[in-house]
Structure formats: structure tokens, C-alpha cells
Amino acid sequence: MHIAIAGNIGSGKTTLTEMLARHYGWETRFEAVDVNPYLEDYYRDIRRWSFNLEVYFLKQRFRDLLEIASISDRTIIQDRSIYEGVYVFTANNYASGNLDERDFTTYMELFEQMTDVVRFPDLMIYLRASVPHLVANIQRRGRDYEQTMPIDYLRSLNNLYEDFIYNKYRGRLMTIEVDNLDYQHRPEDFAGIVDKIDATLFGLFS
């Protein structure tokens, strides 16, 4: 079984992925963003290297999907899927003018051919958060490279997430409104999420 956790930067994806993996005994998959060989060039000249960077990420995400699909005896829980990588982050790069029309069209055709040979996750869990909630979480965890992130960037990503989740994604979906939750520190909040997953996946508590 394949479970994917989706959500904007600061929504709590990694924390929930780790907690659910411990609770259910699932195996985790995280995106290794720091090994992309185009990152240094990208930050030096974003427009020149955006296409290379995004194609490399797409290749890695597709490889992960193929690996997950080949595992039949374990449940995999994945922090960020190929779909949001494309419909949110690459789409934002395109909307920002960092990918031209020709490159974006080629990229999307490649993505569509890839996803023709894989299936959706058995369940995608979308952590829906407001921008103030995201900002508060980002400030709380204190990663230096995130502290100068423009609010407009988070807002743009949030809008793209909403469009992706509710207009483009066709797989099985669960939305969790996280603004008023603290599942890391309040057991009752985590238990509520677990109950919802049990009801969706296993037909319990329905």
C-alpha cells in the first residue's frame, strides 16, 4: 500500500509522516532534495537552470514511484508526491517566468507519459493550512534558509496546492485541516487523525 502526505512548506508533512510510520509500522520515503546536481547552478542562474533542475527532480520522483510500486509486502508512506512536485512547485516556477512555454510543455508531456505507467497512491493525505499557520511553523522550527522565505511565495504555493488538490488530482484523497491541530504534542489530535485514516483505509469507526 502507498500513502502520500501532501502539504505546503511548514504544514507538518515530515512530522506526521514519521508519527504515522511509527504508529502503523509503515516504511517512510523522503525526498532527497540536497543531492540534486543542478542546485548550485540553479541558485546562481535560476532561469537558465530551471528546466534541468525540474527534470532531474521529476526523474527522481518517478524512480521512487516505480520502486514503491514494486513493493507488495509493505506499506510505504511518502513525504511529498510526484504530483505536487509537478502541479505545485514546477507550476510555480513556470508561473514565475523561470520556465518558458516550450520547456514547460515538454516537461508536462514527459510527466504525463510517466504517470501513464504508474497508479495513484492508495491514499493521499492533504494537510491544509493557512499562510499564518505555515509562517508560525516555519519560524518555530528555525531553519536558517527558510527564515527569509517571502510570504507571497508561500501564498502562491498555497493557491497552487488548492488548485492541484481540488481540481487536478483524481486519486483517493483525505483533507486534514491543521490550523487548530497540534498532533505532535496533543495525543488527542493525533488520535483523531488515526481514527480518520482507519475509517478510510480499513472501514473502522465509520
C-alpha positions in Angstrom: 0.0 0.0 0.0 1.2 3.5 -0.8 0.2 6.5 1.4 1.3 10.0 0.4 1.4 13.1 2.6 0.8 16.4 0.7 1.0 19.9 2.0 2.8 23.3 1.8 6.2 24.1 3.4 5.6 24.3 7.1 2.3 22.3 7.1 3.8 19.4 9.2 4.3 16.7 6.5 7.5 15.3 7.8 6.4 15.2 11.4 3.1 13.4 10.5 4.9 11.0 8.1 7.2 10.0 10.9 4.5 9.7 13.5 2.2 7.6 11.3 5.1 5.4 10.3 5.8 4.6 13.9 2.1 4.1 14.8 1.3 1.7 11.9 4.8 0.2 11.3 4.9 1.7 7.8 8.1 2.4 5.9 9.0 6.0 5.1 10.1 7.6 1.9 11.5 11.2 1.9 12.6 13.3 -1.0 16.3 13.9 -1.1 16.4 17.5 -2.3 20.0 18.2 -1.4 21.6 15.7 -3.8 20.3 17.4 -7.0 23.4 18.2 -9.0 21.8 21.2 -10.6 21.0 23.0 -7.3 24.2 25.1 -7.2 23.8 26.2 -10.8 20.1 26.8 -10.3 20.6 29.3 -7.5 23.3 31.0 -9.5 21.1 31.4 -12.6 17.5 30.4 -12.0 16.1 31.0 -15.4 19.0 29.1 -17.2 18.9 26.0 -15.0 15.2 25.7 -14.0 14.4 23.1 -16.7 17.4 21.0 -15.8 16.6 21.1 -12.1 12.9 20.2 -12.6 13.6 17.4 -15.0 16.1 15.9 -12.5 13.5 16.1 -9.7 10.9 14.5 -12.0 13.3 11.7 -12.8 14.0 11.0 -9.1 10.3 11.1 -8.2 9.4 8.7 -11.0 12.1 6.3 -9.9 10.7 6.5 -6.4 7.2 5.7 -7.7 8.5 2.7 -9.6 10.3 1.4 -6.5 7.2 1.9 -4.3 5.0 0.1 -6.9 7.4 -2.9 -6.9 6.9 -3.4 -3.1 3.9 -5.6 -2.4 4.6 -6.8 1.2 5.0 -3.4 3.0 3.1 -0.1 3.3 5.1 2.9 2.2 4.3 6.4 3.5 5.8 9.1 1.3 6.5 12.7 2.3 5.5 14.7 -0.9 4.5 13.0 -4.1 5.4 13.4 -7.8 2.1 15.1 -8.4 2.6 18.1 -6.1 6.2 18.3 -7.2 4.8 19.0 -10.7 1.4 20.8 -10.1 2.7 23.0 -7.3 6.4 23.6 -7.4 7.2 23.2 -11.1 4.0 25.1 -11.9 5.1 27.9 -9.6 8.5 28.0 -11.4 6.6 28.4 -14.7 4.2 31.0 -13.4 7.2 33.0 -12.1 8.7 33.1 -15.6 11.6 30.7 -14.8 10.4 28.1 -17.3 9.4 29.2 -20.8 6.4 27.8 -22.6 8.5 25.3 -24.7 10.3 23.8 -21.8 7.2 23.7 -19.6 5.2 21.9 -22.4 8.0 19.4 -22.9 8.2 18.8 -19.1 4.4 18.3 -18.8 4.4 15.8 -21.7 7.2 13.8 -20.1 5.3 13.8 -16.7 2.1 12.7 -18.4 3.8 9.8 -20.1 5.4 8.8 -16.8 2.2 8.8 -14.9 0.5 6.7 -17.6 2.5 3.7 -16.3 2.1 4.2 -12.6 -1.0 4.5 -10.4 -2.1 7.0 -7.8 -1.3 6.4 -4.1 -3.9 4.3 -2.3 -4.5 7.4 -0.2 -3.2 11.0 -0.4 -3.5 12.9 2.9 -3.6 16.7 2.3 -2.5 18.9 5.2 -4.5 22.1 4.6 -3.0 25.1 6.3 -3.4 28.9 6.2 -0.4 31.1 5.4 -0.2 32.4 9.0 -0.1 28.9 10.3 2.7 28.0 7.8 4.7 31.1 8.8 4.3 30.3 12.5 5.6 26.7 12.0 8.5 27.9 9.8 9.6 30.4 12.4 9.2 27.9 15.2 11.4 25.3 13.6 14.1 27.9 12.9 15.8 26.6 9.8 18.0 29.4 8.6 17.4 29.0 4.9 13.6 29.3 5.4 13.5 32.4 7.5 13.8 34.8 4.6 11.1 33.0 2.5 8.7 35.6 1.2 5.1 35.3 2.3 4.0 35.9 -1.3 5.8 32.7 -2.2 4.0 30.7 0.5 0.7 32.2 -0.6 1.4 31.3 -4.3 2.2 27.7 -3.3 -0.9 27.5 -1.2 -3.1 28.7 -4.1 -1.5 26.1 -6.3 -2.0 23.4 -3.7 -5.7 24.2 -3.6 -6.0 24.0 -7.4 -4.0 20.8 -7.5 -5.9 19.0 -4.8 -9.4 20.0 -5.7 -9.2 20.5 -9.5 -6.4 18.2 -10.8 -5.9 15.3 -8.5 -8.1 12.2 -9.3 -6.9 9.8 -6.6 -8.3 8.9 -3.2 -8.0 11.9 -1.0 -8.3 12.9 2.7 -8.0 16.5 3.8 -6.9 17.4 7.3 -7.4 21.0 8.4 -4.3 21.5 10.5 -4.6 25.2 11.7 -6.1 24.2 15.0 -4.2 20.9 15.5 -1.0 20.1 17.3 -0.7 16.4 16.6 2.9 16.4 17.7 2.2 17.4 21.2 -1.5 16.7 21.8 -2.2 12.9 21.7 -6.0 13.5 21.1 -5.2 15.4 17.9 -3.1 12.6 16.6 -5.7 10.0 17.7 -8.3 11.9 15.6 -6.2 11.7 12.5 -5.5 7.9 13.1 -9.3 7.3 13.5 -9.9 9.1 10.2 -7.3 7.0 8.4 -8.6 3.8 9.9 -12.1 4.7 8.8 -10.9 5.5 5.3 -8.5 2.6 4.8 -9.9 -0.2 6.9 -13.6 0.7 7.4 -13.3 1.2 11.1 -15.2 3.8 13.2 -17.4 4.6 10.3 
